[in-house]
Amino acid sequence: MKNPALKVALLYVVFGALWILLSDMIVDWMFVEKRLATHAQTYKGWAFVLFSGFLFYILIHREFHEKNKTQFELVKQKDFSDAVLDTAGVFVAVFDSEGRIIFANDTFEKVLVVTSEEISGQKCTNVFASPELVSWIRKTISEISSEEAESFYEADLESPSGILHVRWTLSNLTSWKEEHEYFVLTGVDITQLVESERSAMHRLENIRALHEIDMAVSYHFELNEMLEVFLERLISRLNVDGADIFLIDKEENVLKYTHGMGIFAGEINFEELPIEGTIPGSVVLSGKSYSGPINHGNTNCPRLKKLIEMRVEDYHAVPLETRGKTLGVLEVFDTKEVSRDSEWNDFLQTLAGQASLAIDVAIMMENLRESNRQIAMAYDQTLEVLARSLEMRDMDTEEHSRRVTDLTVRLAKKMEVTEEELESIYRGALLHDIGKISIPDSVLLKKGPLNEEEWKVMRTHPVTAYEVLSQVEYLRPSLDIPYCHHERWDRSGYPRGLKLNFDSNESENSQTREKMKRKTDVPPQWSNMQSL
């Protein structure tokens, strides 16, 4: 029975009825004499009082004991739940349908620096400073008031300990819904989780930036082009106003400006810096990075004065080192003073290391290209000597090779051929008559016309040129000219008698060229060579 008072009353009525019925029967049976029966009735009444009082005590004590026990368990469970929520950092508040707060746990009070008395009955507009959060609470209450639902919202919340990132949840309080409509707002501090995610995303973006720089650098072997890409990515990822690079000139013992980007590009136009007495120079000499004020070092340095005039507040200089040698220094500037964390500084060091490798590769490639240019120049000079030697043998054709070469190069430039093709054309034209070294003097230097046998000998010089020059890998792209410079459009030339049919389409021309190639004694490795 749920009503304890009714339960006690019913037991009292039953006990009284049984007492009267049974006690009267016992008294009548035991005391026949009227005087004794009267005294027995008196004692029976006192006995009833005692027994009923004892019965009331037992019943009431039992009911109160159970109630106290239940209340104690409820309080214990409430304290346990509150302790769990407070320990877990969960903020809890209960709203009615009007948006008034009727309950808030200790964590909620602490994070908002309020007490239950201050916020009890207050509307959420008076409690939360964020208009967006208040708007979300109102909107969610109107949407879920008629159904069991929940909604989520994430936002920053100001607290005495700093800015917290809280994930709010608003749902119906279904156990009270029969009387009123109530809503439970719970918030969980996910600041550390959000910061971890942001840190992971930031690192991922840094890794992606490094990969982009690697890919970009791999396609730009020219130093200036490579540094253009590198500094662009660096300024973007480090969120700075400008950066530049100085490389060491060991011959002059100075730092030479190589490339710069950002708001300082063109403003601080100093082509070179002394190593002694400057911040970049001290970084190069010590091999240690520098971060701090720029009013340190040579106060007579005009570049340093310019930086001070431009109000540079944040300055970093990192040495560019690779393979045990120092290449130069990377400078990073910012016009606002910013607190840089260890992750930012580590990424700057990583970028400096990547730039060092890229610069070293670019310098090696430039040196290699310079070596190739010198080798090519030496080859060309050798070829010119060969051509000159041939002309000295046949004085009638003196300067002939040079004139043919000049005319051929001019014609090729008009045709807008590539630089690589132009070099091959130049060498082929220069050596077009090199095969005459095999022609006997009796034929080559003969005065007057040649007979048929002598012409047969003379017509062998293109083949000789082919046989001699084809042994040199470097000259193979130039072979068409020495081999085919006596061919004619109408097949009257030599040594292969080629003919070009202008009336045929390209496929027919290709078939004709293939037939001509099979007709001649061209080595297999050169069978796909197109003649001029």
RAUR-V246730 format. One record per residue. N is the residue number from 0. RES is the residue in one letter. D_CENTER is the distance of its C-alpha to the mean C-alpha in whole Angstrom. Layout:
# RAUR-V246730
N,RES,D_CENTER ; N,RES,D_CENTER
This chain:
# RAUR-V246730
0,M,70 ; 1,K,68 ; 2,N,70 ; 3,P,71 ; 4,A,74 ; 5,L,76 ; 6,K,75 ; 7,V,77 ; 8,A,80 ; 9,L,81 ; 10,L,81 ; 11,Y,83 ; 12,V,86 ; 13,V,86 ; 14,F,87 ; 15,G,89 ; 16,A,91 ; 17,L,91 ; 18,W,92 ; 19,I,95 ; 20,L,96 ; 21,L,96 ; 22,S,98 ; 23,D,100 ; 24,M,101 ; 25,I,101 ; 26,V,103 ; 27,D,106 ; 28,W,106 ; 29,M,107 ; 30,F,109 ; 31,V,112 ; 32,E,113 ; 33,K,112 ; 34,R,112 ; 35,L,110 ; 36,A,108 ; 37,T,107 ; 38,H,106 ; 39,A,104 ; 40,Q,102 ; 41,T,101 ; 42,Y,100 ; 43,K,98 ; 44,G,96 ; 45,W,95 ; 46,A,94 ; 47,F,92 ; 48,V,90 ; 49,L,89 ; 50,F,88 ; 51,S,86 ; 52,G,85 ; 53,F,83 ; 54,L,82 ; 55,F,80 ; 56,Y,79 ; 57,I,77 ; 58,L,76 ; 59,I,74 ; 60,H,73 ; 61,R,72 ; 62,E,70 ; 63,F,69 ; 64,H,67 ; 65,E,65 ; 66,K,64 ; 67,N,63 ; 68,K,62 ; 69,T,59 ; 70,Q,59 ; 71,F,58 ; 72,E,55 ; 73,L,54 ; 74,V,53 ; 75,K,52 ; 76,Q,49 ; 77,K,48 ; 78,D,48 ; 79,F,46 ; 80,S,44 ; 81,D,43 ; 82,A,42 ; 83,V,40 ; 84,L,38 ; 85,D,38 ; 86,T,37 ; 87,A,34 ; 88,G,33 ; 89,V,34 ; 90,F,36 ; 91,V,38 ; 92,A,41 ; 93,V,43 ; 94,F,44 ; 95,D,47 ; 96,S,47 ; 97,E,47 ; 98,G,44 ; 99,R,46 ; 100,I,45 ; 101,I,48 ; 102,F,46 ; 103,A,43 ; 104,N,42 ; 105,D,42 ; 106,T,38 ; 107,F,38 ; 108,E,41 ; 109,K,39 ; 110,V,35 ; 111,L,37 ; 112,V,40 ; 113,V,43 ; 114,T,46 ; 115,S,47 ; 116,E,50 ; 117,E,48 ; 118,I,46 ; 119,S,48 ; 120,G,49 ; 121,Q,47 ; 122,K,44 ; 123,C,41 ; 124,T,41 ; 125,N,42 ; 126,V,40 ; 127,F,37 ; 128,A,35 ; 129,S,32 ; 130,P,34 ; 131,E,31 ; 132,L,32 ; 133,V,36 ; 134,S,35 ; 135,W,33 ; 136,I,36 ; 137,R,39 ; 138,K,37 ; 139,T,37 ; 140,I,40 ; 141,S,42 ; 142,E,40 ; 143,I,41 ; 144,S,44 ; 145,S,46 ; 146,E,44 ; 147,E,42 ; 148,A,39 ; 149,E,36 ; 150,S,33 ; 151,F,30 ; 152,Y,28 ; 153,E,25 ; 154,A,25 ; 155,D,25 ; 156,L,29 ; 157,E,30 ; 158,S,32 ; 159,P,34 ; 160,S,31 ; 161,G,28 ; 162,I,26 ; 163,L,26 ; 164,H,24 ; 165,V,27 ; 166,R,27 ; 167,W,30 ; 168,T,33 ; 169,L,36 ; 170,S,39 ; 171,N,42 ; 172,L,45 ; 173,T,47 ; 174,S,49 ; 175,W,51 ; 176,K,50 ; 177,E,54 ; 178,E,55 ; 179,H,52 ; 180,E,49 ; 181,Y,46 ; 182,F,42 ; 183,V,40 ; 184,L,37 ; 185,T,35 ; 186,G,32 ; 187,V,30 ; 188,D,27 ; 189,I,24 ; 190,T,22 ; 191,Q,21 ; 192,L,20 ; 193,V,18 ; 194,E,17 ; 195,S,16 ; 196,E,14 ; 197,R,12 ; 198,S,12 ; 199,A,10 ; 200,M,8 ; 201,H,7 ; 202,R,7 ; 203,L,5 ; 204,E,2 ; 205,N,4 ; 206,I,5 ; 207,R,3 ; 208,A,5 ; 209,L,7 ; 210,H,8 ; 211,E,8 ; 212,I,11 ; 213,D,13 ; 214,M,13 ; 215,A,14 ; 216,V,16 ; 217,S,18 ; 218,Y,19 ; 219,H,21 ; 220,F,23 ; 221,E,25 ; 222,L,24 ; 223,N,24 ; 224,E,22 ; 225,M,19 ; 226,L,19 ; 227,E,19 ; 228,V,15 ; 229,F,14 ; 230,L,16 ; 231,E,14 ; 232,R,10 ; 233,L,12 ; 234,I,14 ; 235,S,11 ; 236,R,8 ; 237,L,12 ; 238,N,13 ; 239,V,17 ; 240,D,20 ; 241,G,20 ; 242,A,20 ; 243,D,22 ; 244,I,23 ; 245,F,27 ; 246,L,28 ; 247,I,31 ; 248,D,34 ; 249,K,37 ; 250,E,40 ; 251,E,40 ; 252,N,38 ; 253,V,36 ; 254,L,32 ; 255,K,32 ; 256,Y,29 ; 257,T,27 ; 258,H,24 ; 259,G,23 ; 260,M,21 ; 261,G,21 ; 262,I,24 ; 263,F,26 ; 264,A,26 ; 265,G,29 ; 266,E,30 ; 267,I,31 ; 268,N,32 ; 269,F,33 ; 270,E,33 ; 271,E,34 ; 272,L,34 ; 273,P,37 ; 274,I,35 ; 275,E,38 ; 276,G,38 ; 277,T,34 ; 278,I,31 ; 279,P,29 ; 280,G,32 ; 281,S,33 ; 282,V,29 ; 283,V,30 ; 284,L,33 ; 285,S,32 ; 286,G,29 ; 287,K,27 ; 288,S,25 ; 289,Y,26 ; 290,S,25 ; 291,G,27 ; 292,P,30 ; 293,I,31 ; 294,N,34 ; 295,H,35 ; 296,G,36 ; 297,N,38 ; 298,T,39 ; 299,N,41 ; 300,C,38 ; 301,P,38 ; 302,R,34 ; 303,L,34 ; 304,K,36 ; 305,K,34 ; 306,L,31 ; 307,I,33 ; 308,E,35 ; 309,M,31 ; 310,R,31 ; 311,V,28 ; 312,E,27 ; 313,D,24 ; 314,Y,24 ; 315,H,22 ; 316,A,23 ; 317,V,22 ; 318,P,24 ; 319,L,23 ; 320,E,24 ; 321,T,25 ; 322,R,27 ; 323,G,29 ; 324,K,30 ; 325,T,28 ; 326,L,27 ; 327,G,27 ; 328,V,25 ; 329,L,21 ; 330,E,22 ; 331,V,20 ; 332,F,22 ; 333,D,22 ; 334,T,25 ; 335,K,24 ; 336,E,25 ; 337,V,22 ; 338,S,22 ; 339,R,19 ; 340,D,18 ; 341,S,18 ; 342,E,14 ; 343,W,14 ; 344,N,17 ; 345,D,15 ; 346,F,12 ; 347,L,14 ; 348,Q,17 ; 349,T,14 ; 350,L,13 ; 351,A,17 ; 352,G,18 ; 353,Q,15 ; 354,A,17 ; 355,S,20 ; 356,L,20 ; 357,A,19 ; 358,I,22 ; 359,D,25 ; 360,V,24 ; 361,A,25 ; 362,I,28 ; 363,M,29 ; 364,M,28 ; 365,E,30 ; 366,N,33 ; 367,L,33 ; 368,R,34 ; 369,E,36 ; 370,S,38 ; 371,N,38 ; 372,R,39 ; 373,Q,42 ; 374,I,43 ; 375,A,43 ; 376,M,45 ; 377,A,48 ; 378,Y,48 ; 379,D,49 ; 380,Q,51 ; 381,T,53 ; 382,L,53 ; 383,E,55 ; 384,V,57 ; 385,L,58 ; 386,A,58 ; 387,R,61 ; 388,S,63 ; 389,L,63 ; 390,E,65 ; 391,M,67 ; 392,R,68 ; 393,D,69 ; 394,M,70 ; 395,D,71 ; 396,T,67 ; 397,E,66 ; 398,E,63 ; 399,H,62 ; 400,S,59 ; 401,R,58 ; 402,R,59 ; 403,V,58 ; 404,T,54 ; 405,D,54 ; 406,L,55 ; 407,T,53 ; 408,V,50 ; 409,R,51 ; 410,L,51 ; 411,A,48 ; 412,K,46 ; 413,K,48 ; 414,M,46 ; 415,E,43 ; 416,V,42 ; 417,T,39 ; 418,E,39 ; 419,E,39 ; 420,E,42 ; 421,L,44 ; 422,E,44 ; 423,S,45 ; 424,I,48 ; 425,Y,49 ; 426,R,49 ; 427,G,51 ; 428,A,53 ; 429,L,54 ; 430,L,55 ; 431,H,57 ; 432,D,60 ; 433,I,59 ; 434,G,61 ; 435,K,65 ; 436,I,65 ; 437,S,66 ; 438,I,69 ; 439,P,72 ; 440,D,74 ; 441,S,77 ; 442,V,75 ; 443,L,72 ; 444,L,74 ; 445,K,77 ; 446,K,79 ; 447,G,80 ; 448,P,79 ; 449,L,77 ; 450,N,79 ; 451,E,78 ; 452,E,77 ; 453,E,76 ; 454,W,73 ; 455,K,72 ; 456,V,71 ; 457,M,69 ; 458,R,67 ; 459,T,66 ; 460,H,64 ; 461,P,61 ; 462,V,61 ; 463,T,61 ; 464,A,58 ; 465,Y,56 ; 466,E,57 ; 467,V,57 ; 468,L,53 ; 469,S,52 ; 470,Q,52 ; 471,V,49 ; 472,E,46 ; 473,Y,45 ; 474,L,47 ; 475,R,47 ; 476,P,45 ; 477,S,48 ; 478,L,51 ; 479,D,52 ; 480,I,53 ; 481,P,56 ; 482,Y,56 ; 483,C,57 ; 484,H,58 ; 485,H,62 ; 486,E,61 ; 487,R,62 ; 488,W,61 ; 489,D,64 ; 490,R,64 ; 491,S,67 ; 492,G,65 ; 493,Y,64 ; 494,P,63 ; 495,R,62 ; 496,G,63 ; 497,L,60 ; 498,K,61 ; 499,L,58 ; 500,N,59 ; 501,F,58 ; 502,D,59 ; 503,S,57 ; 504,N,54 ; 505,E,51 ; 506,S,52 ; 507,E,55 ; 508,N,54 ; 509,S,52 ; 510,Q,55 ; 511,T,57 ; 512,R,55 ; 513,E,54 ; 514,K,58 ; 515,M,59 ; 516,K,56 ; 517,R,58 ; 518,K,61 ; 519,T,61 ; 520,D,60 ; 521,V,56 ; 522,P,55 ; 523,P,53 ; 524,Q,49 ; 525,W,50 ; 526,S,51 ; 527,N,48 ; 528,M,49 ; 529,Q,49 ; 530,S,52 ; 531,L,52
